[in-house]
């Protein structure tokens, strides 16, 4: 009903009229968000939004601004890291907790937390809302010292399990934060997302915990692409390198998924194609061998042309087989990783566009039609020399 709907529009725009005999729940002018209308649905009590089209000019400008803020962080991140490391030994407990939380947000790309939507009932947490029960300290584990084991439900009820060796001082601080606390008590009891983001605003204009996540995701993709891409590889091999770089980001951001129900069937179909290509290759090689023997006897132009034709066929099937093998490897490596979330929300698209232009990979291989419309601004403005 209109009485359930909140309208969001510009101050100088005409307010859309509700149906006769009705009125809107609220009309607001909030230019910090991009939704146009919202309401709480009556089944699970979650909030629904009417959003701008991803390819709209305003949405494109918002995306560009988001990544530019993350790029600005690149210039001051060393200073920020030095400061939070110094605060690990602060006499103020609040500063110590803030510095350790910021270290986790920076190193592990954790979400800040304390950001549940209205009506959400699942016990999901982020960095600032971690409880004592969510971490276990191991002075030594698997040959590594000062290991922190995380186990909690993150956004969308995705479980976060990770064992991470940390700086010795961070380990000491965590032991201090956990002293005399029950498992259900807050680990960072003197910290909130609001206070953390206020501190970050003082360090750099526009900086929030989320900007760290965008920065670390984008910088990881760029570094991985440089390390993994071989300019002499085929397009298929380059795409495998791209997906491996993207996967490193997805793992960093904990973008997991359950193995698709169709995975086994899909792999069986792919293996059947591989087996069929192998049979074709064996037959093509046998034909090439016979053609070479025939040419050795006849030594005429026609038999020589037949050898060249059979040789090209062998090369073509070998390429197809290599492409199928890479496709199978990619599927297997990605069966529990969701690559789309980071690619659409945390990775500066200009990195991918520049990589495509530099290594001769069609942009269509990375972004589908809808995604190309969403990132039209990046495709238009980026050359192959772009650096995040």
C-alpha positions in Angstrom: 0.0 0.0 0.0 1.2 3.6 -0.6 1.0 4.1 3.2 3.9 1.7 3.5 6.2 3.4 1.0 8.9 6.0 1.6 9.7 8.2 -1.4 13.2 9.6 -1.9 13.6 12.5 -4.3 15.5 15.8 -4.8 14.4 18.9 -2.9 13.7 20.8 -6.1 11.8 17.9 -7.9 8.1 17.4 -8.2 6.9 14.8 -5.6 5.1 11.9 -7.3 1.4 11.8 -6.4 0.1 8.7 -4.5 -3.1 7.0 -5.9 -6.3 8.9 -5.1 -7.4 8.5 -1.4 -3.9 7.4 -0.3 -0.7 9.1 1.0 3.0 8.1 1.2 4.4 6.9 4.5 7.1 9.5 4.2 8.8 11.7 1.6 12.5 12.4 2.2 15.4 14.1 0.3 18.5 12.0 1.1 21.2 12.5 -1.6 23.6 10.1 0.2 21.7 7.1 -1.2 20.6 6.1 -4.7 17.3 4.4 -4.0 14.1 6.2 -5.1 11.5 4.3 -3.0 11.6 1.8 -0.2 9.2 -0.3 1.9 9.2 -3.2 4.4 7.8 -6.4 2.9 5.4 -8.4 5.0 6.9 -11.9 4.8 10.3 -11.7 6.3 10.2 -8.0 7.3 13.2 -7.1 5.1 13.5 -3.7 3.4 13.0 -3.5 -0.4 14.2 -0.7 -2.6 13.5 0.7 -6.0 17.0 1.6 -7.3 18.3 3.7 -10.2 19.2 1.7 -13.3 22.9 0.7 -13.0 23.7 2.3 -16.3 22.2 5.7 -15.4 24.4 8.7 -15.4 24.0 9.4 -11.7 24.8 5.8 -10.8 27.9 6.0 -13.0 29.1 9.2 -11.3 28.6 7.6 -7.9 30.7 4.6 -8.9 33.4 6.8 -10.3 33.5 8.9 -7.0 33.6 5.7 -4.9 36.7 4.4 -6.7 38.4 7.8 -6.8 38.1 8.0 -2.9 39.7 4.5 -2.8 42.5 5.7 -5.1 43.1 8.7 -2.8 43.6 6.2 0.1 46.6 4.8 -1.8 48.5 8.1 -1.1 47.9 8.1 2.7 47.6 4.4 3.5 51.2 4.1 4.7 50.8 6.9 7.1 47.5 5.5 8.4 49.1 2.0 8.9 52.0 3.6 10.8 49.6 5.4 13.1 47.4 2.4 13.9 50.6 0.3 14.6 51.8 3.0 17.0 48.3 3.0 18.7 48.7 -0.7 19.5 50.7 0.4 22.5 48.5 3.4 23.5 47.7 3.9 27.1 44.1 4.5 26.1 42.1 1.2 25.8 39.8 2.9 23.2 42.7 3.7 20.9 44.1 0.2 21.3 40.8 -1.4 20.3 40.3 1.0 17.4 43.8 0.3 16.1 43.5 -3.5 16.2 40.0 -3.3 14.6 41.4 -1.1 11.8 44.3 -3.6 11.4 41.8 -6.4 10.8 39.7 -4.2 8.4 42.8 -3.4 6.4 44.6 -6.8 6.5 41.6 -9.1 6.2 39.1 -6.8 4.3 36.5 -7.4 7.1 33.3 -5.4 7.0 32.9 -2.9 9.8 29.7 -4.4 11.3 27.0 -2.8 13.4 25.1 -2.3 10.1 22.1 -4.6 10.3 19.0 -3.7 8.3 15.7 -3.1 10.0 14.0 -6.4 10.6 17.1 -8.6 10.2 17.2 -11.2 12.9 20.2 -13.4 12.0 23.2 -13.2 14.4 25.5 -11.6 11.8 28.5 -9.5 12.8 31.4 -7.5 11.4 34.7 -6.4 12.8 33.4 -3.8 15.4 30.7 -6.1 16.6 32.8 -9.3 17.1 32.3 -11.1 20.4 34.8 -13.0 22.4 33.3 -16.3 21.2 34.1 -15.4 17.6 37.9 -15.7 18.0 40.3 -18.2 19.4 43.9 -17.4 20.1 46.7 -19.9 19.3 50.2 -19.0 20.5 51.4 -21.6 17.9 49.4 -23.4 15.2 50.5 -25.3 12.1 54.1 -24.1 12.5 53.0 -20.4 12.8 53.1 -18.1 15.8 50.4 -15.8 17.2 47.5 -17.2 15.2 44.0 -15.8 15.5 41.2 -18.2 14.4 38.0 -16.4 13.3 34.6 -18.1 13.1 31.4 -16.0 12.8 28.5 -15.3 10.5 29.1 -12.3 8.2 26.8 -10.4 5.8 24.1 -12.6 4.2 24.8 -15.3 6.8 28.0 -16.3 5.0 30.3 -18.0 7.5 33.8 -16.5 7.9 36.4 -19.0 9.0 40.0 -18.0 8.9 43.2 -18.7 10.7 45.6 -15.8 10.5 49.1 -15.2 11.9 49.1 -11.6 13.3 51.7 -9.2 14.7 52.9 -10.1 18.2 51.5 -6.9 19.7 48.1 -7.5 18.1 48.0 -10.9 19.7 48.9 -9.5 23.1 46.2 -6.8 22.8 43.5 -9.4 21.9 44.4 -11.4 25.0 44.0 -8.2 27.0 40.6 -7.4 25.3 39.3 -10.9 26.2 40.4 -10.8 29.9 37.5 -11.4 32.4 34.9 -11.4 29.6 32.2 -14.0 28.9 32.0 -15.6 25.5 28.9 -13.4 24.6 30.6 -10.1 25.5 31.9 -7.6 22.8 35.6 -8.0 21.9 35.8 -4.3 21.1 33.6 -3.0 23.9 34.8 0.6 23.6 34.3 0.8 19.8 31.5 1.3 17.3 31.3 1.6 13.6 30.3 5.2 14.0 33.2 6.2 16.2 35.6 4.3 13.9 34.4 6.0 10.8 34.5 9.4 12.5 38.2 8.7 13.3 38.8 7.7 9.6 37.1 10.9 8.4 39.7 12.8 10.5 42.5 10.9 8.7 41.1 11.5 5.1 38.1 13.2 3.7 35.5 10.6 2.7 37.4 7.7 4.3 35.2 4.9 5.8 35.9 1.3 6.7 34.2 0.3 3.4 36.7 2.4 1.4 39.5 0.1 2.9 37.7 -2.9 1.5 37.3 -1.3 -2.0 41.0 -0.2 -1.9 42.4 -3.6 -0.9 40.2 -5.4 -3.4 41.2 -3.2 -6.3 44.9 -3.1 -5.4 45.0 -6.9 -5.0 43.4 -7.4 -8.4 45.9 -5.1 -10.1 48.9 -6.8 -8.4 47.6 -10.3 -9.2 47.0 -9.4 -12.8 50.6 -8.1 -13.1 52.0 -11.3 -11.5 49.8 -13.8 -13.4 49.4 -12.4 -17.0 51.7 -13.6 -19.7 51.4 -11.5 -22.9 52.3 -14.5 -25.1 49.4 -16.6 -23.7 46.2 -17.3 -25.7 43.1 -15.4 -24.8 41.8 -18.4 -23.0 44.9 -18.6 -20.8 44.7 -14.9 -20.1 41.1 -15.3 -19.0 42.1 -18.1 -16.7 44.8 -15.7 -15.2 42.1 -13.0 -14.8 39.7 -15.3 -13.0 42.6 -16.4 -10.7 43.3 -12.8 -9.9 39.6 -12.1 -9.3 39.4 -15.2 -7.1 42.2 -13.9 -4.9 40.0 -10.9 -4.3 36.9 -13.0 -3.7 38.8 -15.0 -1.1 40.1 -11.9 0.6 36.5 -10.5 0.8 35.0 -13.9 1.8 32.7 -14.1 -1.2 31.8 -17.7 -0.9 28.9 -19.8 -2.2 27.7 -23.3 -1.9 28.8 -25.6 -4.7 26.1 -25.4 -7.4 23.8 -28.4 -7.6 24.5 -28.6 -11.3 28.3 -28.6 -10.8 28.9 -32.4 -11.1 26.7 -32.7 -14.2 28.3 -29.7 -15.8 31.8 -31.2 -15.1 30.7 -34.5 -16.5 29.5 -32.8 -19.7 32.7 -30.9 -20.0 34.8 -34.1 -19.5 32.8 -35.8 -22.2 33.7 -32.9 -24.6 37.4 -33.3 -23.6 37.3 -37.0 -24.2 35.7 -36.5 -27.6 38.3 -33.9 -28.6 41.1 -36.3 -27.5 39.6 -38.9 -29.8 39.4 -36.4 -32.6 43.0 -35.4 -32.0 44.3 -39.0 -32.1 42.4 -39.5 -35.4 43.8 -36.2 -36.8 47.3 -37.1 -35.8 46.9 -40.5 -37.5 45.7 -38.9 -40.7 48.6 -36.4 -40.6 51.0 -39.3 -40.3 49.4 -41.1 -43.2 49.5 -37.8 -45.3 53.2 -37.4 -44.5 53.9 -40.9 -45.6 51.9 -40.4 -48.8 53.8 -37.2 -49.6 57.1 -38.9 -49.0 56.2 -41.4 -51.7 54.6 -39.0 -54.2 56.4 -35.8 -53.5 53.8 -33.7 -55.5 52.0 -30.4 -54.8 48.7 -32.1 -54.0 50.1 -34.4 -51.3 52.1 -31.5 -49.8 48.9 -29.4 -49.6 47.1 -32.3 -47.8 49.9 -32.5 -45.2 49.5 -28.7 -44.5 45.8 -29.1 -44.2 46.1 -32.0 -41.8 48.7 -30.2 -39.8 46.4 -27.2 -39.4 43.6 -29.5 -38.3 45.8 -31.0 -35.6 46.8 -27.5 -34.4 43.1 -26.4 -34.3 42.0 -29.4 -32.3 45.0 -29.0 -29.9 43.9 -25.4 -29.3 40.3 -26.5 -28.7 41.5 -29.2 -26.2 43.7 -26.7 -24.3 40.7 -24.3 -24.1 38.5 -27.1 -22.7 41.1 -28.1 -20.1 41.4 -24.4 -19.0 37.7 -24.2 -18.8 37.6 -27.3 -16.6 40.3 -25.9 -14.3 38.5 -22.6 -14.0 35.2 -24.3 -13.1 36.8 -26.5 -10.5 38.7 -23.6 -8.8 35.6 -21.4 -8.8 33.0 -24.0 -7.6 32.8 -22.4 -4.1 33.8 -18.9 -4.9 31.4 -16.1 -6.1 33.4 -13.9 -8.5 30.6 -11.6 -9.4 30.2 -9.7 -6.1 33.7 -8.3 -6.0 33.8 -7.7 -9.7 30.7 -5.5 -9.6 31.0 -3.8 -6.3 34.6 -3.6 -5.1 36.9 -3.7 -8.1 37.6 -0.5 -10.0 36.4 -1.5 -13.5 39.2 0.7 -15.0 41.7 -2.0 -13.9 39.9 -4.6 -15.9 39.4 -2.4 -18.9 43.1 -1.4 -19.0 44.1 -5.0 -18.7 41.8 -6.0 -21.6 43.2 -3.2 -23.8 46.8 -3.9 -22.9 46.6 -7.7 -23.5 44.2 -7.8 -26.4 41.3 -9.5 -24.5 37.8 -8.6 -25.8 36.0 -6.6 -23.0 33.0 -8.9 -23.7 34.9 -11.8 -22.2 35.0 -9.9 -18.8 31.8 -8.0 -18.7 28.4 -9.0 -20.2 26.1 -6.5 -21.9 24.4 -5.3 -18.7 27.8 -4.9 -17.0 29.2 -3.0 -19.9 26.3 -0.6 -19.7 27.0 -0.2 -16.0 30.7 0.5 -16.5 30.3 2.5 -19.8 32.1 5.4 -18.1 35.1 3.3 -17.3 35.3 1.8 -20.8 35.1 5.2 -22.4 37.8 6.9 -20.3 40.4 4.2 -19.7 43.5 3.5 -21.7 45.9 0.6 -21.3 48.3 2.5 -19.0 45.7 3.1 -16.2 47.1 2.5 -12.7 44.7 2.3 -9.8 
